[in-house]
Amino acid sequence: MAHLTRYYMYKRIQEYFKQPIEGKVLGISGIENFHSIISKDAVVIETQYPEVDMQNLPYENNSFNFVISDQVIEHLENPQKAIDESHRVLMKDGIAIHTTCFMNAIHLYPEDYWRFSTDALKYLCKSFSEITQLEGWGNRIAILLCFIGNYFRSMSIPENKWSLKRLIANWNETNYSIVTWVIAKK
């Protein structure tokens, strides 16, 4: 179950994919929230940052149908190089999914360098042929809850559609994005 700051994002990404993703998938840093959209027949290589440096991926050109990085690029010295590396290792028409944060407390692992608006993600993905989803999620109540304490940021969102937590998690004010994401096609 996704927590407050990622619930809407994972839901929107899941809605984008009408069929389970297939082929060869590179997952960078904790892609468990994407398993529901990945076919059981897909070949998934899961790596962790910093053990595998997204800025210098140890894979050949055109190796993957999908590259997924979840909350990684804000920790990299050179996010442009990382996005370019994801482009390099994708096959023709391959898809990259990159999620990151915009309004977020500093979280060191091992460093915390950047924050990304949707405009920044669009710029970073300029080498891709098409951006198919570019969004952010947040709202003033969620920001307040997150800054009050980490408990609220990581609270689970129940499936009960009348839950106050779920209503907050689904309310989106794009000018107050806590998280941002992009889905881009090579």
HELIX and SHEET records of a PDB file:
HELIX    1   1 TYR A    7  TYR A   16  1                                  10    
HELIX    2   2 GLU A   32  ILE A   37  5                                   6    
HELIX    3   3 MET A   54  ASN A   56  5                                   3    
HELIX    4   4 ILE A   73  HIS A   75  5                                   3    
HELIX    5   5 PRO A   79  VAL A   89  1                                  11    
HELIX    6   6 THR A  118  LEU A  124  1                                   7    
HELIX    7   7 ARG A  140  ILE A  148  1                                   9    
HELIX    8   8 ASN A  150  ARG A  153  1                                   4    
HELIX    9   9 LEU A  164  ASN A  170  1                                   7    
HELIX   10  10 THR A  174  TYR A  176  5                                   3    
SHEET    1   A 6 VAL A  43  THR A  47  0                                        
SHEET    2   A 6 LYS A  24  ILE A  28  1                                        
SHEET    3   A 6 PHE A  64  ASP A  70  1                                        
SHEET    4   A 6 LEU A  90  CYS A 101  1                                        
SHEET    5   A 6 VAL A 179  LYS A 185 -1                                        
SHEET    6   A 6 GLU A 130  TRP A 137 -1                                        
END                                                                             
